[in-house]
């Protein structure tokens, strides 16, 4: 693999036999450029309404402070764990990651991307045959990669773990009951697309059970959640898994994170929930999606989930071009940057209160009565932390520590 890729064709791939050319993405010393295909413009879909509207002519990416790519295409690239794994794989092939362009990375992923955008020609198509995975082996290898002790990444981990975003180790899998196979490509009939998370380098063994507990509380609070479960190995290790919302069977759905939609860098906390609520209102034109967004805000505040950055909220587009809020994900206990929320609430990041939430909700067009109902739903659901965490067998120490933090957070919401 070299850094010679200069132009890629971008396709919207809904299914293996159903795709269309969106346009061509180029990168040179001058920067990044994109041009929509004339046939796509004849019946356009607004894949990235705010930063890349469907217009004729060559468009230059000018938000250099955001990153090297338009946000639409940056959503196809992994960050954190996926990028680390990709870099490690390149190094084992004798390629310096610093020599790779963003287009090299997109070409490497090719059709193995999240969402519905694919990049052609793919530089590393690899074998299409799905393989049975041993989660314990994958988790052990992930730990070796994180610690720098792995010299040759397992091929299964490289392919199944190379495209997911987020900081923590995870793999794409196909699931049918207890059967687990690699899931970065299309799956045999009867299997579903899932993501399984492993424990990070310093994470407690409770990471999976804690996130599973949070997913159960979120459902009690009325938050839209994808199916989730704990995957247990023969050695008794438990890993949190969630069904992918960008797949319906082998059909691919177009998704766009909030941060990349507005070109806000998730690594630099700079947004307020007001921007998220306003973007949701404009994009979806659905008041219930705005209320759902508010519900997640309240849940994050109540449960001390402060890793609520701009890429932890995603929108989905239907095949007719309508947008809606995607199901919630990455809901778990987190201290956040310097102990604050990644996104502020009416300007407050350290201790958002009921007052801040009511103020923000009113600015977003949510009635005080609706907001009070949301607060009541969430506080009731979160009040079941001890019950839920005990049922899932979170350790006593972790249960007590998180319980204290939740009770403290909830005091300001009453």
N, C-alpha and C positions, 0 to 999 in steps of 0.2 A: 504494500500500500504506500503510495506517495502522495504528496500534496499538489498533484497536478490538476486536480479537478477544478474547472473554471465555470462550467455551466451544467445545471441539472434540469431535467424536465420534472415538473411537479404535477402529480395526478391526484384526483379525488377518487379513491378506490372504495366503493361501497361493498363490493364482493369481487372474487377472483375474475368473474366474467362481466363485471359491471364497473367500468371506470371511464373517466374523461380527463383530458389534459386541461389543467388549470392555467398553466403558463410556464415560463422559463425563469429560473433563478440563476443569477450570475454573480461572481465575486472576482474583483481585481484589486490592484493596488489602490485604485480610486475609491473602492468601497463595494457595497452590496446593491444589486439592482434586480428588479423584477418586472416582467411584462406579462400581462394576461394574454392568453391565447384568444384570437379573434372568435373562434367557434364558441368558447366559453362565455365571451361577452355577449353573444347573441341571446343567450338565456342565462344570465349570470346569477350566481348565488353570492350573498354577501358573507364571505368566509371570515373576514376580519373588518367589520364595518367602520371602526374608528381610525385605523391606521393604514389599511390597504383596501380602499373601496374599489369595486370592479370598474375600472376606467381604462381607456386605450392609452397606449404609449408607455415608454420606459419610465419606471418610478425608482427613485434613488432612496435608499434608507439613510435618513439624516440624523436619527436619534442615536448618535454614536455612544453617548453616555449610558444608554440603555443596554447596548450590546452590539455585536457585529451583524446581527440578522434582524429582519422584521419579526415582531413577536409571533406572527402566525406560524413561521417556520421554526422559531426557537422552541415552540411548544413540542416539536417533534424530537428535540434533543434531550438526553437525560442530563440531570445535574446531580451533584453529590455522589451517591453510590454508583449510579450507572456510568457517570463520566470516569470515576476512578477505575471501574472495571474495564471500561473501554481503553483507557490510557495504559493500564497494565497489560492488556492484550496486545496493543500496538508495540509496547516495549519488548515483549517476548518475540515479536516479529522483526525486531531491529529498527523500528520506526520511532523517532522521537515525537512525543505528543505535541511539543512546541512547534513542530514543523507542519502540523496538520491545520487545515483551514476548517471553518464551520461547514463548508460544503463537503469536505472530505468525510466529516463525521456523518452528515446526512446521507451521503452515498454509501457509507459503510452500513448504515441501518437499512437503507433501501426500502423494502416493503415490510420490515420488522419494526414498524413504528406504532406508537399508541395513536389513537384517533384514526382518521380516514385519509390523511395525506401521505402519499408515498413518493419516493424519489428515484429517478431513473436516468442512466442505467445504474442498477445497484452494484456496488463495488465488491460485495462479499455475500452473494446469495446464500451460500452454504447449503447443507442438506436440508431438504424439506420434510424428511421423515421425523415424526415425533418420537421421543424416547422416554422410557419410564425413568422417573427421577427418584432418587433417595434423598429426602429432605434433610436427614441428619448429615449426610455427606455434603450436601450443598451448604448447609449452615456452617459446618466445620471449615470448608474451603473459603466461605465468605469471611470468616474470622481471620484466616491466614492472610487473605488479601488485605483486610483492614489493618492488620498488624505489620504488613510488609514482609511477612515470612514466606509468601508463596512465590515461587519462581516460574511456575507454569500453570495458568488458570485452567481448570477443568473445562473442556469444550461445552459441556452441558450448562455450566454456570455462565460462561461467556455469552452464550446465545440467549438463555432464559433470563439473565439478569442484566443484560447490557442496555436495555431501552427504558426501563422504568425511571421516573424522576424521584426526587426526595433524597434525603441524606442517609437513610438507613438501608441496610442490605435487604433486597427483596428479589423475587423471581416471578416470572409469568408462567403459569401452569394451566394445564387442562385437567378438570376434575370431574369424576363420576363416582360418587360414593367415596370409597377409600382408594380408588385408582387415581394416580397422579402421574401425568406425563408433562413433558416440556410444552409450553403454550405460547411461544412467540409467533407461531404461524397459525394457519387454519387448523382446526381440530377435527378428528373423526366424529361422525354423528353420535350424539348422545353425551358428549363431554361439554363442559361449560368453561369459559375463560375466567380464571381467577388470578389474584396476586397474593403471594404468601410472603410475609415479612419475617426476617430473622432478627436476632438481637444484635445491636451495635456493640462496639468494642467495650464500652464501660457500662452498658445498660444492664439493669437487673434482669434476672430470669423471669421476673413478673411482667416484663414488657408486653407479652402477648395477652396474658390474662387481664391486664389493666385496660388495654385498648378494646378487648372484647367486652369488658364491663362497661366502658364508655359507650360502645355501640348499642348496648342494651338500654342504657339510660337515655341515649339520644332518641331511640325509637319510642320509649315511654313519653318523651317530651314532645312527640309529634314531628320529629325531624325525619325527612326523607333519607333513608339509608339503604345501600345495597345489601344483599344477603351477606352474612359473615359467619365465621365459625373458627374454632381452634383446631389446628392440625397437630396430632400427637404422634411422636415417633415411638418405636419399640422401647427406647430408653427412657420414655416418659417426658421428653421435652415437648413443650407446647408452643406453637407458632400461630400468630393471628393471620387469618386469611379473609379476603373480601372479594366478592364477585365483581368483575370489571363492568363499568357502566358504558364503556365505549364499544362494547360488543353485544350484539343480539344474535346468538349462535355465531356463525362466521361472518355476519354482516358487520361492517365497520361504520361507526358513527363519528361525525365531525365534532370535535371538542376544542375549546379555547379557554385557557385559564384567564382569570380576571387580570392578573398582573401583565400578561403578555398582550391582552386585548387593548390595554391602555398604555403599554410600554412603561410599566413601573417595575423597577428591578427589585425582586423579592429579597435580595441580599441586603438591601438598604431600606430599613423601615422609614417610609415617607408618606404612607397613606392613612386616611381615616376611614372608619366604617361608613361614613357619610358618602364617600365616593363609591363604595361598593353598592350601597343601597340605591344611589342615583343611577349608576350604570345598569343595575338590574332593572330599574323602572324603565329606562330608555330602551334597553335592548330587548327585554321580553314583553314589554307593554302588558304585564300581568301583575296585578296588585298582590295576588297570592304568592308569587315568587318573591316579592319584596318582603312580605310578612315572613316567609320561610327564611329569608336571609337574616331578618331580625331575630328569628328564633335561634338561629345558629350563633349569632352574636351573643345573645343572652346565655346560651349554653356554654360557650367558650369562657365567658366571664365567670359564670357560676362554678365551673369545674376546673378552673385554673389551667385552661389550655391556652397558653400564650404564644404558641407557635402558629398563630393565626395570620400568616403572611399572605401576600396577594396571589400566590400560586396555589394556595390551599382552598381556593374557590374556583369552580369551573362552570362554564356554560356549554350547553349542547345545542346543536342545530339539527332540526328535522330535515328530511329529504326535500321538503317543500320550501325550506329556507327560514322557518320560524325558530326562534331561540327560546330556551327555557333553562332554568337553573338545574345543574346536574346534582345527583345525590351527594350527600356530605361524605367526607373522608378525612383521614388523619386527625380524628378526634381522640385525644388522649392527654394525660397530665403532662404539662410542659412548663418550665420556668420562664421561657421566652428570653429575648435579648435584654440583658441587664435587669432581669426581673420584671419587665414590662411586656404588655401586649405588642405584637409586631405591628398591628394596626390600632391606632388610637380610637377611643370612643368619645366623640364630641371633644376631641383634643386631649382626653385623659388616657394615659397608658398604664399607669401603675395601679390605680384602684378605681376603675370605672364603677359608678354607683347607679342606683335606680334613677336618680335625677338626670344623669348623663344619657341614659338609654331613652327615657321619656322625651328628652329634648331632641335627640337625634331622630327618633321615630317620627315625631311631629314634623320635622323638616323633610322627612321622606314621604310624607303624606299618609302615615299610619295613625289612625285615631287613638287617643289615649286609652279608650276602652279595649281596643285590640291589643295594645301594648301590655296593658295590665293582665289580660288573659294569657298572653305569651309568657309573661313573667311567672304567673301562677303555675302554668303547665310545666315550665322548666324547673322551678323550685321544687315542685312536688316530685318530679322525676329524679332530680339530683339528690333529693332527700333519701332516696332508696339506695345510696351508695353502699352502706354497710351490708344491706341485704343482698344486693346484686354481687358485690365483690366476694362475699362469703360463699355464695352459691357457686361461683366460678373458681373458688379456691385461690384467690390472691393471698399472698403471705400476710400474716398478722401485722408485721412491721410496716409493710407497704400500705396495707389497708388503713392503719391508724394515721400514718403520715399524710396520705392523700385525703383522708376523712377530715383531718384538722384543717388542711388548706381549703377544702371545699366549704366547710362551715364558715370559715373566715370570709371567703369570697361572697357567700350568700348573704351574710349579714348586711352588706351594703346594698343588696337588691331588694330588701324587704320594705 
